[in-house]
């Protein structure tokens, strides 16, 4: 009976620590979003999707853009509260990225010691790559939240089988898929958690499995109706039809180049300074917590990594956006390594129990502090010239007429639609005629257009078409604006 107040005090202290980690994560992401001078490359696409959803044209939101609609749906809901679309986009990413703290703590607390769970959420709050990705108009912050929440619900479902938890786990897995197609990776683990739930009744486990499956089946069917296209497959238009065979072939082994791309992005997402502690944490034993859950956690990481390797082998695409969830899920082992190292130092220094108590907090604090220099780098500052060019075009280009540019930033700030970039790959005389027919009067030669159609840019310069403006900032690639004479 005497231990109850002590346990309550421990729970209260842990609650305060998790709340502090959440506030730190929220403050860091809000500061990064506030200091971002230029929207990220994909941001305007999500905002255009949200705008289509606000018009009630869900089909256009999915068909006209190559992205799952989950993020845009929440942005549209936030914009309905009176916010501008870009502010709503940043708000959804920042808030979702900070909320990751709570499911990450719940999952870590079930599998590891309390200290490990608290250290993991503080490390997450300061981890540079997830923080920066969550401070942009991207899916990453929201996907991190729903994916880790889905795993936490699956763990809870396995330990405490309930119909409500099963339905919620299935709904979260379905929404994770609608945020990013690779969210489907959550579904088999939620199904396994239901099928292997700690309930001896076979009928009960079968019911839990059905409740997990129903929301995901509905989501895949609904989105698949729109996602299927000439370049995509029935559940995502990110994976081309010809790549499906390579993706599904189990026997094919990804080449060394794929492993190199994966490791490079994962090491940066985990943060290089954390890697020695991660290696130590994987070797050390944590005797507290649920050993079954820890083993299942490692299986999740292995299966997810294998899926990413196959995806990269099939498409040639790898990004820190894909490895960020893996990096976050590895943080408890980083925390174990850091705490083990701190206690080892305390024993060597013979500081006794008092030293063993404060040393882990010191080393975790130092690791968080080591992340600050990377967080202080202003994101997007190397693209500021594109914002300046876009704002100038907004003031001079005819309203409603499309412009040709390489990246979405210029069109976003110009508040003008983009002409299809493929027109720039045509022979120059045909390209100019096609652009004029579409009503294009201004061509913005930004970095994206220079990389996508360099021959077109060189031909523009060689034909001595009127260049009406050149924008240049120190350390950035110049942006040139050409004017095409409209058709009579």
Buried (B, 14 or more C-beta within 10 A) or exposed (E): EEEEEEEEEEEEEBEEBBEBBBEBBBEBBBBBBEBBEBBBBBBBBBBBBBBBBBEEEBEBBBBEBBBBBBBBBBBBBBBEEEBEBBBBBBBBBBBBBBBBBBBBBBBBBBBBBBBBBBBBBBBBBBBBBBBBBBBBBBBBBBBBBBBBBBBBBBBBBBBEBBEEBBBBBBBBBBBBBBBBBBBBBBBEBBBBBBBBBEBEEEEBBEBBBBBBBBBBBEBBEBBBEBBBBEEBBBBBBBBBEEBBEBBEEEEEEBEEEBBEBBEEBBBBBBBEEBBEBBEBBEEEEBEEBBEBBBEBBBEBBEEBBEBBBBBBBBBEEBBBBBBBBBBBBBBBBBBBBBBBBBBEBBEEEEBEEEBBBEBBBBBBEEBBEBBEEBBEEEBBBBBBBBBBBBEBBBEEBEEEBBBBBBBBBBBBBBEBBBBEBEBBEBEBEEBBBBBBEBBBBBBBBBBBBBEBBEEBBEBBEEEEBEBEBEBEBEEBBBBBBBBBEEEE
